[in-house]
Amino acid sequence: MRTPTSPVISTATQVEVRSGVLGRHLRQFNYDFVGEYPESQPVWLNAKDANGELVGGLRAYVFLYWLRIDSLWVAESARGQRLGTRLLAEAEARARTLGAHSAALETFEWQARGFYVKQGYEEYGRIDDYVKGFYLASMKKKL
């Protein structure tokens, strides 16, 4: 039996998520420890071919002065042309203008660990056997 003061857990609605109330509460809590900081800023890049087709892209955001890279993808047809390098360099440049001092990401071993090492990232952690015997690498770089 639930008491009147016991919180009820439910799925957040789209309206509740878009309102940003939860994020504002967390920011207020964080400010007590690290001082005020800008809200999360997106860094979203697309690369399109001459026909306007997407051949690459990057999705990231700057939060607490770190560029957090969520996704970087280059189509098979566009690989070997340094498109991934260009996308990453552009994201890092934009992040620096937003105040970022470092970047971080995660990549599976079958994805792009070697690419990121060539771009100056270093592995600082790993979860072995994350999926089907493959590891997930956590990587970072000073910008």
C-alpha positions as CSV (number, residue, x, y, z in Angstrom):
1,M,0.0,0.0,0.0
2,R,1.3,3.4,-1.0
3,T,1.5,6.2,1.5
4,P,0.3,9.7,0.5
5,T,3.9,11.0,0.5
6,S,5.4,8.2,-1.5
7,P,6.5,9.4,-5.0
8,V,5.0,7.6,-8.0
9,I,7.3,6.7,-10.8
10,S,5.9,7.0,-14.3
11,T,7.1,7.5,-17.9
12,A,7.8,11.1,-18.7
13,T,5.6,12.6,-21.4
14,Q,7.0,14.4,-24.5
15,V,5.8,17.7,-23.1
16,E,7.5,17.0,-19.7
17,V,10.8,16.1,-21.5
18,R,10.7,19.2,-23.8
19,S,9.9,21.5,-20.9
20,G,13.5,21.1,-19.6
21,V,12.4,21.2,-15.9
22,L,14.5,18.1,-15.0
23,G,17.6,19.6,-16.6
24,R,17.1,22.9,-14.8
25,H,16.8,21.1,-11.5
26,L,20.0,19.2,-12.1
27,R,21.9,22.4,-13.3
28,Q,20.8,24.2,-10.1
29,F,22.2,21.3,-8.1
30,N,25.5,21.2,-10.1
31,Y,26.0,25.0,-9.7
32,D,26.5,24.6,-6.0
33,F,29.6,22.5,-6.8
34,V,31.1,23.9,-10.0
35,G,29.5,27.3,-10.4
36,E,27.3,28.4,-13.3
37,Y,28.0,27.0,-16.8
38,P,26.4,27.4,-20.2
39,E,23.5,25.0,-21.2
40,S,24.4,22.1,-23.4
41,Q,25.2,23.3,-26.9
42,P,24.7,20.9,-29.9
43,V,27.3,20.4,-32.6
44,W,25.5,18.8,-35.5
45,L,27.3,18.4,-38.9
46,N,26.2,16.8,-42.2
47,A,28.3,16.0,-45.3
48,K,26.3,15.7,-48.5
49,D,27.4,14.7,-52.0
50,A,26.7,16.7,-55.2
51,N,23.2,15.1,-55.3
52,G,22.4,16.2,-51.8
53,E,22.6,12.7,-50.4
54,L,24.0,12.3,-46.9
55,V,27.4,10.7,-47.0
56,G,28.6,11.5,-43.5
57,G,27.7,13.3,-40.3
58,L,28.6,13.9,-36.7
59,R,26.3,14.5,-33.7
60,A,27.8,15.9,-30.5
61,Y,27.3,18.5,-27.9
62,V,29.3,20.6,-25.6
63,F,28.5,20.2,-21.9
64,L,30.6,21.4,-18.9
65,Y,33.3,22.5,-21.4
66,W,33.7,19.0,-22.9
67,L,32.8,18.1,-26.5
68,R,30.8,14.8,-26.2
69,I,30.8,13.0,-29.5
70,D,27.8,10.7,-29.8
71,S,28.0,9.6,-33.5
72,L,30.4,10.0,-36.4
73,W,29.6,8.2,-39.6
74,V,31.0,8.2,-43.2
75,A,29.3,6.3,-46.0
76,E,31.4,3.5,-47.6
77,S,31.4,5.4,-50.9
78,A,33.0,8.5,-49.2
79,R,35.7,6.7,-47.1
80,G,39.3,7.3,-47.9
81,Q,38.7,10.9,-48.7
82,R,39.5,12.3,-45.2
83,L,35.8,13.1,-44.7
84,G,35.8,11.7,-41.2
85,T,38.9,13.7,-40.3
86,R,37.3,16.9,-41.7
87,L,34.0,16.3,-39.8
88,L,35.9,15.7,-36.6
89,A,38.2,18.7,-37.0
90,E,35.2,20.9,-37.7
91,A,33.3,19.6,-34.6
92,E,36.4,20.2,-32.5
93,A,36.8,23.8,-33.8
94,R,33.2,24.6,-33.2
95,A,33.5,23.1,-29.7
96,R,36.5,25.3,-28.9
97,T,34.4,28.4,-29.9
98,L,31.8,27.2,-27.4
99,G,34.4,27.0,-24.7
100,A,35.3,23.3,-24.8
101,H,38.8,22.3,-23.6
102,S,38.5,18.6,-24.2
103,A,36.6,16.0,-26.2
104,A,35.3,12.5,-25.2
105,L,33.6,9.6,-27.0
106,E,33.0,5.9,-27.0
107,T,33.7,3.5,-29.9
108,F,33.4,-0.2,-30.3
109,E,36.6,-2.0,-31.3
110,W,35.1,-2.9,-34.8
111,Q,34.3,0.8,-35.4
112,A,36.9,3.5,-35.4
113,R,39.3,3.2,-32.5
114,G,42.3,3.4,-34.8
115,F,40.9,6.4,-36.6
116,Y,40.5,8.3,-33.3
117,V,44.0,7.4,-32.1
118,K,45.3,8.9,-35.4
119,Q,43.4,12.1,-34.6
120,G,45.1,12.4,-31.2
121,Y,42.6,10.6,-28.9
122,E,43.7,8.3,-26.2
123,E,41.9,5.4,-24.7
124,Y,41.3,5.8,-21.0
125,G,38.9,3.0,-20.3
126,R,37.4,-0.1,-21.8
127,I,34.5,-2.4,-21.2
128,D,35.5,-5.9,-22.4
129,D,32.9,-8.2,-23.9
130,Y,30.4,-5.3,-24.1
131,V,28.7,-7.2,-27.0
132,K,29.5,-10.5,-28.6
133,G,33.1,-10.6,-27.4
134,F,33.9,-7.0,-28.5
135,Y,35.0,-4.2,-26.2
136,L,33.8,-0.6,-26.0
137,A,36.6,1.9,-25.7
138,S,36.3,5.2,-23.9
139,M,38.5,7.9,-25.5
140,K,39.5,11.5,-24.8
141,K,41.5,14.3,-26.2
142,K,42.7,17.8,-25.1
143,L,41.5,20.4,-27.6
